[in-house]
Amino acid sequence: MIRALIIDDESKARNLLKVTMERIFPGQFLLETADDSEDGLLKIHYFKPDLLFLDIEMPMMNGFDFLAAIPEIDCKVIFTTAHDQYAIRAIRYNALDYLLKPINPIELKEAVERYQSQRGRKDTYSRQIENFFEHKERTLAITTYDGVVFLEVDTIIRCEADLNYTRFVLTDNKTFVSSKTLKEYEDLLTVHNNFLRIHRSHLVNLDYVLKFKSEGLLVLKDGSSVPISRRRKEEVVSRLSVRSTAVHS
C-alpha cells in the first residue's frame, strides 16, 4: 500500500483530488489530507508518505517554503497549482512533476504512473530538488526511457523532434532521447538567448553555428546541416548577423 499525503488549503480541491485518486487507483493508496502547510508539516512526520501532492499557493507558507522546511525529503512530490508560470517553468526545467488545476484525471493517472515506475530512484530525485532550489538553470533535467538525465545546457548543440519525443545532440557526440516534445524544450531553452527554433523539427544552440548557407541550411560544429523554415529565415539571419561566430557564405 502506497501512502500519499495531499496538502491543499482549498477544501474542494483537496477532497476532489482524494476522491479521484480513490476512483482511479482503488485499493492502491492509503490517502491522508492536510488543510495547510502547518498541518502538513505535522502529518508528514507521523504519516510518512511515499508520495506528496503539494499545492504551491498557500497562505503563510507556500509549497516551496514547505519543502525547504523539511530537512530530508524522503517522499516524491507532485506539485499542484492553478497558476504561477515562473514556478512551473522552474519545475519543468528540473523534470519535476506538476498538475495544473483543475486537475485532469488523465494527467493525474499519468503523473502517478510515472511515480510508480521511478520508485526507489532517490539519488536522482534528490538532485532534481537540489537543482530546483539552487536555480541551476544551466543544468537541464530530461526524462528518458531509463529515468532522469542531467545535461549541461552549454553542451547541447541541437534538439530534434521525433514525433512526440526529442533527441538531444551534445558536444561529446552523445545523444539522448526525451519523452517530452520539442515545444516543451523550446519554451525552456529559448529563455537563454543562444537557443533558437529554426524549423518545426529543430532547435539549435547558436553558439555552435559554423555557417549559414544561402539555400536555407545551418551547418553546425558537429558537422550536421539543419534546415531553416521559410518563416524562420529572417529571424535566423537577424540573430546570426550580430554573432561573431557566424560565417556567411
GITA-V98983 format. One line per field, one symbol per residue. ss: DSSP state (~ for helix, > for strand, _ for the rest). phi: phi as a letter, one per 40 degrees, with the letter a starting at -180 (. if undefined). burial: b if it has 24 or more other ideal C-beta (glycine too) atoms within 12 Angstrom, else e. Layout:
ss = ???
phi = ???
burial = ???
//
This chain:
ss = _>>>>>>___~~~~~~~~~~~~~~____>>>>>>__~~~~~~~~~~~___>>>>>_______~~~~~~_______>>>>>>___~~~~~~~~~___>>>>____~~~~~~~~~~~~~____~~~~~~~~~~~~~____>>>>>>__>>>>>>~~~>>>>>>>__>>>>>>____>>>>___~~~~~~~~_____>>>>>__>>>>~~~>>>>>___>>>>____>>>__~~~~~~~~~~~~______>_
phi = .ccbbbbaccccccccccccccccbcgcbcbbbbcacccccccccccfccbbcbcccbcgacccccccccdbccbcbbcbacagccccccccdbfccabcccccdccccccccccccbdgccccccccccccccfcccbbcbcbdchcbbbcdccccabbcbfcbbbbbbccgcbbbbcbccdcccdcccccccbacbacbbbbcccbccabbccgbbcbccgcbbcbcdccdccccccccbbcccbcb
burial = ebebbbbbbbeebbebbbebbeebbeeebebbbbbbbebbbebbeebebbbbbbbbbbeebbbbebbeebeebebbbbbbbeeeeebbbbbbbbbbbbbbbebeeeebeebbebbeebeeeeebbbbbbebbeeeeeebbbbbbeebbbbbebebbbbbbbeeebbbbbbeeeebbbbbbbbebbbebbbeeebbbbbbebbbbbbbbbbebeeeebbbbbbebebbbeeebeeebeebbeeeeebeee
//
